[in-house]
Each structure stands twice: as C-alpha cells, then as structure tokens.
Amino acid sequence: MLDYKANITVIDTNIDPKEAKDFYDIKVEKEIPNEKTFDAVVFLLNHNSFNYLKIKWNKILKSKSVVYDLTGALPKNLNPIRL
C-alpha cells in the first residue's frame, strides 16, 4: 500500500505502539482518530477491546468508503464486504 502513496492508519488496542514503531517501523494508534475520515476500512481482528471503542461510523467513513470485514463482526448496515 505504501508503494501507492496510501495514507494508512493502523489501530490496535492490544499492541505496544512503541514496539511496533521500533521493530516494524509502523505507527500504531490505540484509538480511532476523531479528526480523520477514511476511504477504506479493513477490519482484520475482532479484539474484545474494539467493543469498547464507541465507533461513530458515520463520522469516520466518507460517502463512498469501502469497508472490508474479515471477522464478520461489523454492523450489517455498513454493507461491509465480508471475506
């Protein structure tokens, strides 16, 4: 994705952001940034802690966003592509 100059935001409540940066050179956020909107969301893991994030999908998704759900956990009203 970086080859395409994609702006990627990684959110994982279970890993140490410093460790991810030091070992993999990946910036990891613990929460969804309120000021960002996304063209695409790829939901890879269904950590229990994501249940506690109050995700305001209408605030973070653009009108033509694509949502991929590899867990089957996202709300059906998002019309996610389930893989």
C-alpha positions as CSV (number, residue, x, y, z in Angstrom):
1,M,0.0,0.0,0.0
2,L,2.8,2.4,0.7
3,D,4.0,1.9,-2.9
4,Y,0.7,3.6,-3.9
5,K,1.3,6.5,-1.5
6,A,-1.7,5.4,0.6
7,N,-2.1,7.1,3.9
8,I,-2.6,4.2,6.3
9,T,-3.8,4.4,9.9
10,V,-3.3,1.2,11.9
11,I,-5.4,0.9,15.1
12,D,-4.8,-1.9,17.5
13,T,-5.7,-1.7,21.2
14,N,-3.6,-4.8,22.1
15,I,-0.1,-4.0,20.9
16,D,2.5,-1.6,22.2
17,P,2.8,1.4,19.7
18,K,6.5,1.9,20.7
19,E,7.3,-1.7,19.9
20,A,5.5,-1.6,16.6
21,K,7.5,1.5,15.6
22,D,10.8,0.2,16.9
23,F,10.6,-3.3,15.3
24,Y,8.4,-2.8,12.3
25,D,8.5,1.0,11.6
26,I,4.7,1.1,11.8
27,K,2.8,3.8,13.6
28,V,0.0,2.3,15.6
29,E,-2.8,4.2,17.3
30,K,-4.8,3.0,20.3
31,E,-7.9,4.8,19.3
32,I,-9.6,5.9,16.1
33,P,-8.5,9.5,15.4
34,N,-11.6,11.7,15.6
35,E,-10.3,14.2,13.0
36,K,-9.8,11.6,10.2
37,T,-12.2,10.2,7.6
38,F,-11.4,7.1,5.7
39,D,-11.8,6.0,2.1
40,A,-11.5,2.4,3.1
41,V,-11.6,0.4,6.4
42,V,-10.1,-3.1,6.7
43,F,-11.3,-4.8,9.9
44,L,-8.9,-7.6,10.4
45,L,-9.2,-8.7,14.1
46,N,-12.1,-8.6,16.5
47,H,-10.4,-7.8,19.7
48,N,-12.8,-7.6,22.7
49,S,-11.4,-4.1,23.3
50,F,-12.9,-2.9,20.0
51,N,-16.3,-3.4,21.5
52,Y,-15.5,-0.7,24.0
53,L,-14.5,1.8,21.3
54,K,-17.5,3.9,20.6
55,I,-17.0,3.9,16.8
56,K,-19.1,6.6,15.1
57,W,-19.1,5.1,11.6
58,N,-21.0,8.0,10.1
59,K,-18.2,10.3,11.3
60,I,-15.2,8.3,10.0
61,L,-16.4,7.0,6.7
62,K,-16.7,9.0,3.6
63,S,-19.8,8.8,1.5
64,K,-18.2,6.3,-0.9
65,S,-16.0,4.4,1.6
66,V,-15.4,0.7,1.2
67,V,-15.5,-1.5,4.3
68,Y,-13.9,-4.9,4.4
69,D,-14.7,-7.2,7.3
70,L,-12.6,-10.3,7.8
71,T,-14.3,-11.1,11.1
72,G,-18.0,-10.8,10.4
73,A,-18.3,-8.5,13.5
74,L,-19.1,-5.2,11.8
75,P,-22.7,-4.0,11.6
76,K,-24.5,-5.1,8.5
77,N,-25.9,-1.6,7.9
78,L,-22.3,-0.6,6.8
79,N,-22.7,-3.0,3.9
80,P,-19.2,-4.5,4.5
81,I,-17.5,-6.8,2.1
82,R,-17.0,-9.9,4.1
83,L,-14.0,-12.0,3.2
